Amino acid sequence: MLPEDKKGGNLLHLAASMGFLFGARLLISRCPVAASQRNEEGNLPIHVACQKGHLEVVRELLTYWFDPMDFLNEKGQNILHVAAESGQMKLVEEILGNRDLEALINEKDYDGNTPLHLAAMYGRSEIVHALVRDKRVDTRIVNNEKLKPSRVVAQLLQGGRFEAPKSDGMVCLYAEPFRKTDLMVPINGLAIALEHHGGSYSKLIIIYTCKNENEKDNL
């Protein structure tokens, strides 16, 4: 067994967090079981590398797994969930471009959230855009709260609360606690709106733009 770092993880967690590729390679070759140990946050070393955006370490750790569905953290999240939530665009692109990892794209965590849900909840606009453009991503999946990704911002605008302050959603920009936005730029079925507050633009919101009223009702 490898000793643990101060956060309850082993030395492979530490190497993954630092992006220390040589150290990670050496540790996992001598003690492969370290890759399947969770830290106090419930994350495997590969999740820690994803959080930090260390692509080469993630690639190295992937070679020790036969089934990518096996490496879930304590929240039931795969590496695409973690990369999307953490805003690691290069990792998201890497995963989307790897056919062996396609099974991760629409998977739900224990809260029913897909990677797209998490990218929306945490305001990762670039990642939301990348996922929505990918035809394999199912934007209609609902989470345990019966919310599609496009409904996340609607709940926020109606006074709902998520862990992150920004999200994507339908065009409905007048409800509390937000003020009306007055700048909108359409981008391939999405729009970027800046919220005007206190004399300055302070929030960036990704908005799903409906083509017609029927589509809006189905969000």
C-alpha positions in Angstrom: 0.0 0.0 0.0 1.1 3.5 -0.7 1.2 6.2 2.0 -1.5 8.8 2.0 -1.2 12.6 1.3 -2.6 15.2 3.6 -6.0 15.2 1.8 -6.5 11.5 2.4 -5.4 10.4 -1.0 -2.3 8.3 -1.8 0.8 9.4 -3.6 -0.8 8.7 -6.9 -3.5 11.3 -6.1 -0.7 13.7 -5.3 1.2 13.0 -8.6 -2.1 13.3 -10.5 -2.8 16.7 -8.8 0.6 18.0 -9.7 0.6 16.7 -13.3 3.8 14.7 -12.5 3.6 12.2 -15.3 6.8 10.3 -14.6 5.9 9.9 -10.9 2.4 8.8 -11.8 3.7 6.2 -14.3 6.2 4.9 -11.8 3.7 4.7 -8.9 1.0 2.9 -10.9 3.5 0.4 -12.4 4.7 -0.6 -8.9 1.3 -0.4 -7.2 -1.6 -0.6 -9.7 -4.2 -0.8 -6.9 -3.4 2.8 -6.1 -5.4 3.8 -9.2 -8.6 2.4 -7.7 -8.3 4.1 -4.2 -10.4 7.1 -3.4 -9.4 10.2 -1.4 -11.5 11.9 1.2 -13.5 13.7 -1.5 -14.4 10.3 -3.0 -12.2 10.8 -6.1 -9.8 8.4 -7.8 -6.4 9.7 -9.0 -7.8 10.0 -12.5 -10.6 12.3 -11.3 -8.0 14.5 -9.6 -6.0 14.7 -12.8 -9.2 15.6 -14.7 -10.0 18.4 -12.1 -6.6 19.9 -12.7 -6.6 19.4 -16.4 -3.5 17.2 -16.6 -4.2 15.5 -19.9 -1.0 13.4 -20.1 -1.6 11.9 -16.7 -5.2 11.1 -17.6 -4.0 9.4 -20.8 -1.5 7.3 -18.7 -4.1 6.3 -16.1 -6.6 5.3 -18.9 -4.2 2.6 -20.1 -4.7 0.7 -16.8 -8.5 0.5 -17.1 -10.3 -2.1 -19.3 -13.7 -0.4 -19.0 -14.0 3.4 -18.6 -17.4 2.9 -16.9 -15.5 1.4 -13.9 -13.9 4.6 -12.8 -16.6 6.5 -11.0 -16.1 8.7 -8.0 -18.3 8.8 -4.9 -20.9 10.9 -6.7 -21.1 8.4 -9.5 -19.3 10.7 -11.9 -17.1 9.6 -14.7 -14.1 11.5 -16.1 -16.3 13.5 -18.5 -18.6 14.6 -15.7 -15.5 15.8 -13.8 -13.9 17.5 -16.7 -17.1 19.3 -17.7 -17.8 20.4 -14.2 -14.2 21.6 -13.7 -14.1 23.5 -17.0 -11.3 21.5 -18.5 -12.0 22.0 -22.2 -9.0 20.1 -23.6 -10.0 17.0 -21.6 -13.6 17.3 -22.8 -12.3 17.4 -26.4 -10.0 14.5 -25.8 -12.8 12.3 -24.4 -15.3 13.3 -27.1 -12.7 12.4 -29.7 -12.0 8.9 -28.2 -14.4 6.3 -29.5 -13.5 4.0 -26.7 -15.0 6.6 -24.3 -18.3 7.2 -26.1 -20.2 5.4 -23.4 -19.4 8.3 -21.0 -21.1 11.0 -23.0 -24.7 10.7 -21.8 -24.2 8.8 -18.5 -25.9 10.1 -15.4 -24.3 10.5 -12.0 -26.1 9.6 -8.8 -28.1 12.9 -9.0 -29.1 12.0 -12.6 -26.9 14.7 -14.1 -25.1 14.2 -17.4 -21.9 16.0 -18.2 -24.0 18.6 -20.1 -26.1 19.2 -16.9 -22.9 19.8 -14.9 -21.3 22.1 -17.5 -24.5 24.1 -17.5 -24.8 24.3 -13.7 -21.2 25.4 -13.4 -21.4 28.0 -16.2 -18.9 26.3 -18.4 -20.1 28.1 -21.6 -17.4 26.8 -23.9 -18.0 23.2 -22.8 -21.8 23.5 -23.1 -21.3 24.7 -26.6 -19.0 21.8 -27.5 -21.4 19.2 -26.0 -24.5 20.7 -27.7 -22.7 20.6 -31.1 -21.9 16.9 -30.7 -24.7 14.9 -32.2 -24.1 12.1 -29.8 -25.1 14.2 -26.8 -28.7 13.8 -25.8 -29.9 17.2 -24.6 -33.3 15.8 -23.7 -32.1 13.7 -20.7 -33.6 14.8 -17.4 -31.9 14.5 -14.0 -33.4 13.4 -10.7 -35.1 16.8 -10.4 -36.8 16.2 -13.8 -34.7 19.0 -15.3 -33.2 18.9 -18.8 -30.0 21.0 -19.2 -32.1 23.7 -21.0 -34.3 24.0 -17.9 -31.5 24.6 -15.4 -31.4 28.4 -16.0 -35.1 28.6 -15.9 -35.1 27.3 -12.3 -32.3 29.7 -11.4 -34.3 32.6 -12.8 -37.3 31.5 -10.8 -35.3 31.7 -7.6 -33.9 28.1 -7.6 -30.5 27.3 -6.2 -27.7 25.3 -7.6 -24.1 24.9 -6.5 -22.9 27.2 -9.3 -24.3 30.6 -10.1 -24.5 30.4 -13.9 -26.1 28.0 -16.3 -27.7 27.4 -19.7 -31.4 27.5 -20.3 -34.4 28.7 -22.1 -35.1 32.3 -23.1 -36.7 33.7 -20.0 -34.8 36.6 -18.6 -37.2 38.6 -16.5 -37.8 36.5 -13.4 -36.2 37.2 -10.0 -33.5 37.2 -8.7 -32.0 38.3 -12.0 -32.6 41.6 -13.8 -33.5 41.7 -17.5 -30.6 41.2 -19.8 -30.3 43.6 -22.7 -27.6 42.0 -24.9 -27.9 38.7 -26.7 -25.8 37.2 -29.4 -27.1 34.0 -31.1 -24.6 31.2 -31.7 -25.8 28.0 -33.5 -29.0 27.5 -31.5 -27.5 29.1 -28.4 -27.3 32.6 -27.3 -24.9 34.5 -25.0 -26.5 37.0 -22.8 -24.8 39.5 -20.5 -26.7 40.5 -17.4 -26.6 44.2 -16.7 -26.4 44.9 -13.0 -25.3 48.0 -11.0 -24.1 49.8 -14.2 -21.9 47.0 -15.5 -22.2 43.6 -17.1 -21.5 41.0 -14.5 -22.9 37.6 -15.5 -22.6 35.5 -18.6 -25.5 33.1 -19.2 -25.8 30.5 -21.9 -29.4 30.4 -23.2 -31.1 27.9 -25.4 -33.0 29.6 -28.2 -36.3 28.1 -29.2 -37.3 28.0 -32.8 -41.0 28.1 -32.0 -43.5 28.0 -29.2 -44.0 24.2 -29.4 -40.3 23.6 -29.0 -40.3 26.0 -26.0 -43.1 24.0 -24.4 -41.1 20.8 -24.7 -38.0 22.1 -23.0 
